[in-house]
Amino acid sequence: MSIWECCELLNEVVDESDPDLDEPQIEHLLQTAKAIRKDYPNEDWLHLTGLIHDLGKVILLPSFGELPQWAVVGDTFPVGCAFDQANVHHKYFKENPDYYNPAYSTIFGVYSEGCGLENVMMSWGHDDYMYLVAKENNCTLPSAALFIIRYHSFYALHKAGAYKYLMNEEDVENLNWLHVFNKYDLTFTARARNGLMLRR
């Protein structure tokens, strides 16, 4: 299917973690891309990234596996190393067997300092799905775009600065673009009638 056909599929998607359920997901993609284009007119790759960053949410649909909400949306985090307290609902990580596994419970776990986030396994979700679709199909978007797609729900990193010890130099540069993008992904919708609602 084309990218636009995939965008239209998002009209059938409900992201229960999104506080603004009155707006279809496609509206969020269009608003994000349009706002980025206004402020960064010469960064066409960033406009496109804004348009496609949430397309991975199609895995909520029956034709894409109909995965449960908890496996598709919400914050993402690395696995294979200690869970940082900056992760949302950190207290519940103690119920995960990996929390007590000596191979995974140290700061680096199965990784090494500065190994690069592309070598780190992330919790599954729409971010990683879309990243893999783009990567496996040899898309020509720059590495910053793939970084944004894969880590835009990795709030422990780009909001709290956690896990930076796993980053390499390219990650550090790309994180700057993710911070730029994040301002448009988490925007206040002008159509909210009952106060301002935060979009994710």
HELIX and SHEET records of a PDB file:
HELIX    1   1 ILE A    3  LEU A    9  1                                   7    
HELIX    2   2 LEU A   10  GLU A   12  5                                   3    
HELIX    3   3 GLN A   25  ASP A   39  1                                  15    
HELIX    4   4 ASP A   44  ILE A   52  1                                   9    
HELIX    5   5 LEU A   55  LEU A   60  5                                   6    
HELIX    6   6 PRO A   62  PHE A   64  5                                   3    
HELIX    7   7 GLN A   69  ALA A   71  5                                   3    
HELIX    8   8 HIS A   90  GLU A   95  5                                   6    
HELIX    9   9 PRO A   97  TYR A   99  5                                   3    
HELIX   10  10 LEU A  117  ASN A  119  5                                   3    
HELIX   11  11 HIS A  126  GLU A  136  1                                  11    
HELIX   12  12 SER A  143  TYR A  151  1                                   9    
HELIX   13  13 TYR A  155  HIS A  158  1                                   4    
HELIX   14  14 LYS A  164  LEU A  166  5                                   3    
HELIX   15  15 GLU A  169  ASP A  185  1                                  17    
END                                                                             
